[in-house]
Amino acid sequence: MSPKFITTINNKQMNQYDRQILQIALPSIVSNITVPLLGMIDVAIVGHMGSPVYIGAVAVGSMIFNLVYWLFGFLRMGTSGMTSQALGRRDLTEVTRLLVRSTAMALGIALLLVVLQIPMKWASFALIGPTADVAPFAETYFYIVIWGAPAVLGLYGLTGWFIGMQNTRIPMVISIGQNIVNILASLTLVYGFGLKIEGVALGTVIAQYAGFIMAVVLLYRYYSRLRSHFVMKGTFVREAMGRFFHVNRDIFLRTLCLVAVNLYFTSAGARHGAVILSVNTVMMQLYLFFSYFMDGFAYAGEALGGRTYGAKNATAFHETLRRLWLWTLMVTTAFTLLYIGGGERIVGLLTDEPLVIETSRAYLWWVWLIPAAGCVAFIWDGIFIGITATRGMLVSSFISALLFFGVYEATRTAIGNHGLWLAMVTYLAMRGVLQTIWYRLRIFNGI
């Protein structure tokens, strides 16, 4: 066989891996970018109601639900990893069982949230502390939007299953559809029926259920043939549920570490004053924008890594991982150059406050470091979820979170807000370092 022929085959294989990665990553990136629009639409509508208390009410309510739903993100992540592995093994019976298992668990948790909505509201308001004028409207918003929990968490389970089935186009279509429904429903209820905060809240709930219904319809449309593989016996047996809860417990605790770091980052910035808080908030938007892209490739790691791992195809697994690292290098380099060359302009687009723009110049160089510091953890998160090596995610997040708090406490007196950014960059980088070590020591030889 000639070297030229071998090179041609290898190039075709590489293009195949790249194509598979992009088929999953690109729709996921579009979905990620549309997610914040749901909250932005609500803010834009209440921003024209004639009183700032409406904006405050939506801000408080959105913060509560974003935090709660973030904690239950394991419903998506755990489902995608186990589904992709079952698909790789061609175990279609387990694929269908995972769909039922994750959806049932999601709806059970949602029902619990609805039942416990009063103590949940009390605890949330005690933590956030909305002002007296905002609290009644935030309460109204909360007691309406809480009824969307079954749709939101149910969709988490379905989305994780779709990703595990190597299909991110359906979640993308649903995300876009939800935003369209949210706009139409909220505008109709607010301006057509004269509702205020109630109209915005109802519009959000309608959009959430529209997304869930779309997911069920598309599930039936494209995967109804799998019904013949479903066997109820074994779906909720102790061994299967034990593994399901083990994986999801690790992801839940890992998410708690992330939530603790992010909440502390915000509160610590607030202690430095309103200007520094604004600077940090604006600069974190640049990190979030980068994360929307990297999450797309992390989803590709979940789906493709889990499938090849489940199929016990070490060659395909390692080649997929290698190509993911190449894409990560390209995306990270592009964002680093973008932030170095255009960081000030981007800050200027996000705020027109002269003092915030001027103050941000002293901290902007920290944003230049964020893509390189954070990119490794994104890919390992995807791979670890795909192969359900969730204990490595938990351990790395826990140690990195402790390091975050330690670095900030050791430096805040000497360098102030720079210490906060040093702690954040250290936290992001250390997660990637520890996951790399975990992979080499605990996973690599077993694949």
C-alpha positions in Angstrom: 0.0 0.0 0.0 1.5 3.3 -1.1 2.3 6.1 1.4 0.1 8.5 -0.7 -2.9 6.1 -0.3 -2.4 5.8 3.4 -2.2 9.6 3.7 -5.5 9.9 1.8 -7.2 7.5 4.0 -5.9 9.2 7.2 -7.0 12.6 5.9 -10.5 11.2 5.2 -10.6 9.8 8.7 -9.6 13.1 10.2 -12.2 14.9 8.1 -14.8 12.4 9.4 -13.8 13.1 13.0 -13.9 16.8 12.5 -17.2 16.6 10.7 -18.7 14.6 13.6 -17.4 17.1 16.1 -18.7 20.1 14.3 -22.1 18.5 13.7 -22.5 18.3 17.4 -20.6 21.4 18.5 -22.1 24.0 16.1 -25.8 23.5 17.0 -24.8 23.4 20.7 -23.1 26.8 20.3 -26.2 28.3 18.7 -28.3 26.8 21.5 -26.0 28.2 24.2 -26.1 31.7 22.7 -29.9 31.7 22.6 -30.3 30.6 26.2 -29.6 34.1 27.7 -32.1 35.6 25.4 -35.0 34.3 27.5 -33.9 36.4 30.4 -32.9 39.4 28.2 -36.3 39.4 26.5 -38.0 39.6 29.9 -35.8 42.4 31.1 -36.3 44.3 27.8 -40.1 44.1 28.2 -40.2 45.1 31.9 -37.7 47.9 31.2 -40.5 49.7 29.3 -43.2 49.4 32.0 -42.4 52.7 33.6 -40.9 51.6 36.9 -37.5 50.1 37.9 -39.1 47.8 40.4 -40.3 45.6 37.6 -36.7 45.2 36.3 -35.6 44.4 39.9 -38.4 41.8 40.3 -37.4 40.0 37.1 -33.7 40.2 38.0 -34.4 38.6 41.4 -36.7 36.0 40.1 -34.4 35.0 37.2 -31.5 34.8 39.6 -33.4 32.3 41.8 -34.4 30.1 39.0 -31.1 30.2 37.2 -29.4 29.1 40.4 -31.9 26.3 41.2 -31.9 25.0 37.6 -28.1 25.2 37.4 -27.9 22.9 40.4 -30.1 20.3 38.6 -28.0 20.4 35.5 -26.9 16.9 36.3 -30.2 15.7 34.8 -28.8 16.7 31.4 -25.1 15.8 31.9 -25.6 12.4 33.6 -28.1 11.4 31.0 -26.0 12.3 28.0 -22.9 10.4 29.2 -24.8 7.1 30.0 -26.9 7.3 26.8 -23.9 7.8 24.6 -22.2 4.8 26.1 -25.3 2.7 25.7 -25.5 3.8 22.1 -21.9 2.9 21.5 -22.6 -0.6 22.9 -25.7 -0.8 20.6 -27.7 -1.5 23.7 -30.9 0.1 22.5 -32.9 -1.3 25.4 -30.8 0.6 27.8 -31.0 3.7 25.6 -34.8 3.7 26.0 -34.6 2.9 29.7 -32.3 5.9 30.2 -34.8 8.1 28.5 -37.6 6.9 30.9 -35.3 6.9 33.9 -34.0 10.5 33.4 -37.4 11.9 32.5 -39.1 10.3 35.5 -36.4 11.6 37.8 -36.6 15.1 36.3 -40.4 15.3 36.7 -40.1 13.9 40.3 -37.7 16.6 41.3 -39.8 19.2 39.6 -42.9 18.1 41.5 -40.9 18.3 44.7 -39.9 21.9 43.9 -43.6 22.8 43.2 -44.7 21.3 46.5 -41.9 23.1 48.4 -42.3 26.4 46.7 -43.2 28.4 49.8 -40.1 27.4 51.9 -38.0 27.7 48.7 -39.2 31.3 48.2 -38.5 32.2 51.8 -35.0 30.8 51.7 -34.2 32.4 48.3 -35.5 35.8 49.4 -33.5 35.6 52.6 -30.4 34.9 50.6 -30.8 37.6 48.0 -32.6 40.2 50.2 -34.7 42.1 47.6 -35.7 45.6 48.7 -39.2 46.2 50.1 -40.5 47.8 46.9 -39.2 45.0 44.7 -40.1 42.0 46.9 -43.9 41.9 46.2 -43.4 41.9 42.4 -40.5 39.4 42.7 -42.8 37.2 44.8 -45.5 37.4 42.1 -43.0 36.4 39.4 -41.7 33.5 41.5 -45.1 32.0 42.3 -46.0 31.9 38.6 -42.7 30.8 37.1 -42.2 28.0 39.6 -45.0 26.1 37.8 -42.6 25.9 34.8 -40.3 23.6 36.7 -41.7 20.3 35.3 -41.2 21.6 31.7 -37.7 22.9 32.4 -36.3 19.9 34.2 -38.2 17.5 31.9 -36.5 19.2 29.0 -33.1 18.8 30.8 -33.6 15.0 30.8 -34.7 15.0 27.1 -31.9 17.3 26.0 -29.3 15.1 27.7 -30.8 12.1 25.9 -30.7 13.8 22.6 -27.0 14.8 23.0 -26.2 11.2 24.0 -27.9 10.1 20.8 -25.4 12.4 18.9 -28.2 14.9 18.1 -27.8 18.5 19.1 -29.9 19.9 16.3 -33.1 19.1 18.1 -32.0 21.1 21.2 -31.0 24.0 19.0 -34.4 24.0 17.3 -36.1 23.9 20.7 -34.0 26.8 22.0 -34.8 29.0 19.0 -38.5 28.0 19.2 -38.7 28.8 22.9 -37.4 32.3 22.3 -39.9 33.0 19.6 -42.7 31.8 21.8 -41.5 33.8 24.7 -41.4 37.0 22.7 -44.8 36.5 21.2 -46.5 35.3 24.5 -44.9 38.0 26.7 -45.7 40.9 24.3 -49.3 39.6 23.8 -49.9 39.3 27.5 -48.3 42.6 28.5 -49.4 44.9 25.7 -52.5 43.0 24.4 -54.0 42.1 27.8 -52.5 44.8 30.0 -50.7 42.5 32.3 -47.4 43.6 33.8 -45.1 41.4 35.8 -47.7 38.6 35.6 -47.6 38.8 31.8 -43.9 38.4 31.7 -43.9 35.5 34.1 -46.7 33.7 32.2 -44.9 34.3 28.9 -41.8 32.6 30.4 -43.9 29.6 31.6 -45.7 29.3 28.3 -42.3 29.3 26.5 -41.0 26.6 28.8 -43.9 24.3 28.2 -43.7 25.0 24.5 -40.1 23.8 24.5 -41.0 20.7 26.4 -43.9 19.9 24.1 -41.6 20.5 21.1 -39.1 18.0 22.6 -41.8 15.3 23.1 -43.1 15.8 19.5 -39.6 15.7 18.0 -38.8 12.6 20.1 -41.9 10.8 18.7 -41.1 12.1 15.2 -37.5 10.9 15.0 -37.2 8.1 17.6 -40.6 6.4 17.8 -39.0 3.3 16.2 -37.1 2.7 19.5 -40.3 1.9 21.3 -40.0 -1.7 20.3 -36.7 -1.9 22.3 -38.2 -0.6 25.5 -38.6 -3.1 28.4 -40.0 -1.8 31.6 -38.5 -4.6 33.6 -35.0 -3.5 34.7 -35.7 0.2 34.2 -35.9 1.1 37.9 -33.9 -1.8 39.4 -31.6 -1.1 42.3 -28.3 -1.5 40.4 -29.3 0.7 37.5 -30.7 3.4 39.7 -27.7 3.2 42.0 -25.3 3.9 39.1 -27.7 6.7 37.8 -27.7 8.4 41.3 -24.0 7.9 41.8 -23.1 9.7 38.5 -25.7 12.5 39.1 -24.6 12.9 42.8 -21.0 13.6 41.7 -22.2 16.1 39.1 -24.5 17.8 41.6 -21.7 18.2 44.2 -19.3 19.4 41.5 -21.9 22.0 40.4 -22.2 23.2 44.0 -18.5 23.9 43.9 -18.9 26.0 40.8 -21.9 27.8 42.2 -20.0 28.6 45.4 -17.1 30.1 43.4 -19.3 32.2 41.2 -21.4 33.5 44.0 -18.4 34.4 46.1 -16.7 36.1 43.1 -19.8 38.3 42.7 -20.1 39.1 46.4 -16.4 39.7 46.9 -16.4 42.1 43.9 -19.4 43.9 45.5 -17.3 44.5 48.6 -14.9 46.5 46.5 -17.6 49.0 45.5 -20.2 49.5 42.8 -17.7 50.4 40.1 -15.5 47.3 40.6 -18.7 45.2 40.8 -19.8 46.6 37.4 -16.3 46.1 36.0 -16.2 42.4 37.1 -19.7 41.8 35.8 -18.9 43.3 32.4 -15.7 41.4 32.1 -17.3 38.1 33.1 -19.6 38.5 30.1 -16.5 38.0 27.9 -15.7 34.7 29.8 -19.4 33.6 29.3 -19.2 34.4 25.6 -16.1 32.2 25.3 -17.8 29.5 27.4 -20.7 29.3 24.9 -18.3 28.2 22.2 -16.3 25.8 24.4 -19.4 24.2 25.8 -20.3 23.2 22.2 -17.0 21.2 21.9 -17.6 19.9 25.4 -20.9 18.5 24.2 -19.1 16.9 21.3 -16.8 15.3 23.9 -19.8 14.0 25.8 -21.5 12.5 22.8 -18.6 11.2 20.8 -16.3 10.3 23.7 -19.1 8.4 25.4 -20.1 6.5 22.2 -16.6 5.4 21.3 -15.9 4.5 25.0 -19.1 2.5 25.2 -18.1 0.7 21.9 -14.7 0.0 23.4 -13.1 1.6 20.3 -9.9 3.0 21.8 -8.6 4.2 18.4 -11.7 6.2 17.7 -11.8 7.5 21.2 -8.2 8.8 21.2 -8.5 10.3 17.7 -11.7 12.1 18.7 -9.9 13.5 21.8 -7.0 14.5 19.7 -9.2 16.4 17.2 -11.1 18.1 20.1 -7.8 19.4 21.5 -6.9 20.8 18.0 -10.3 22.6 17.8 -9.8 23.8 21.4 -6.4 25.3 20.4 -7.9 27.1 17.5 -10.9 28.5 19.4 -8.8 29.5 22.4 -6.2 31.3 20.2 -9.0 33.1 18.3 -10.6 34.4 21.5 -7.3 35.3 23.1 -6.4 37.4 20.1 -9.9 38.9 19.9 -9.7 40.0 23.6 -6.2 41.3 23.3 -7.0 43.3 20.2 -10.6 44.3 20.8 -11.3 43.9 24.5 -11.7 47.6 25.2 -14.1 47.9 22.2 -16.2 45.0 23.5 -16.4 46.5 27.0 -17.5 49.7 25.3 -20.4 47.8 23.7 -21.5 46.3 27.0 -21.5 49.6 28.9 -21.4 53.3 28.2 -20.4 54.3 31.8 -17.2 56.3 31.5 -15.9 55.3 35.0 -16.5 51.6 34.4 -14.8 51.7 31.0 -11.8 53.6 32.5 -11.5 51.3 35.5 -11.8 48.2 33.4 -8.5 49.0 31.6 -6.5 48.1 34.7 -8.1 44.6 34.8 -8.7 43.8 31.2 -5.5 41.8 30.8 -6.9 39.2 33.2 -9.5 38.5 30.5 -6.7 37.8 28.0 -5.7 34.8 30.3 -9.1 33.3 30.7 -9.4 31.4 27.4 -6.1 29.6 27.9 -6.8 29.1 31.6 -10.3 27.7 31.2 -10.2 25.8 27.9 -8.7 22.5 29.2 -11.4 22.0 31.9 -14.2 22.4 29.3 -13.0 19.5 27.2 -12.2 17.3 30.1 -15.7 18.0 31.6 -17.2 16.8 28.3 -15.0 13.7 28.1 -15.5 12.8 31.8 -19.3 13.2 31.5 -19.2 11.0 28.3 -17.3 8.2 30.0 -19.1 8.9 33.3 -15.8 9.5 35.2 -17.7 12.0 37.3 -15.6 11.5 40.4 -12.7 13.1 38.7 -14.8 16.1 37.9 -15.9 16.4 41.6 -12.4 16.0 43.1 -10.8 18.5 40.7 -13.6 21.1 41.2 -13.5 20.7 45.0 -9.7 21.1 45.2 -9.8 24.0 42.7 -12.5 25.8 44.7 -10.5 25.5 47.9 -7.6 27.0 46.0 -9.7 29.8 44.7 -10.7 30.8 48.3 -7.2 30.4 49.6 -5.6 32.5 46.8 -8.1 35.3 47.3 -7.9 35.4 51.1 -4.0 35.5 50.8 -3.9 38.3 48.3 -7.0 40.5 48.7 -5.3 42.8 51.2 -2.2 43.3 49.1 -3.7 43.6 45.6 -7.5 43.9 46.1 -9.6 43.1 43.1 -6.5 41.8 41.2 -6.4 39.1 43.9 -10.0 38.1 43.0 -9.1 37.7 39.3 -5.9 35.9 40.2 -8.0 33.5 42.3 -10.5 33.0 39.4 -7.8 32.3 36.8 -6.0 30.0 39.1 -9.2 28.1 39.8 -10.0 27.7 36.1 -6.5 26.5 35.2 -6.2 24.2 38.2 -9.4 22.3 37.2 -7.9 21.5 33.9 -4.5 20.5 35.4 -6.1 18.2 38.0 -8.4 16.6 35.4 -5.4 16.0 33.1 -3.6 14.2 36.0 -6.7 12.2 36.9 -7.1 11.1 33.3 -3.5 10.0 33.0 -3.5 8.1 36.3 -7.0 6.7 36.5 -8.5 6.5 33.0 -5.9 6.5 30.1 -4.7 2.9 30.6 -8.3 1.6 30.9 -9.4 2.7 27.5 
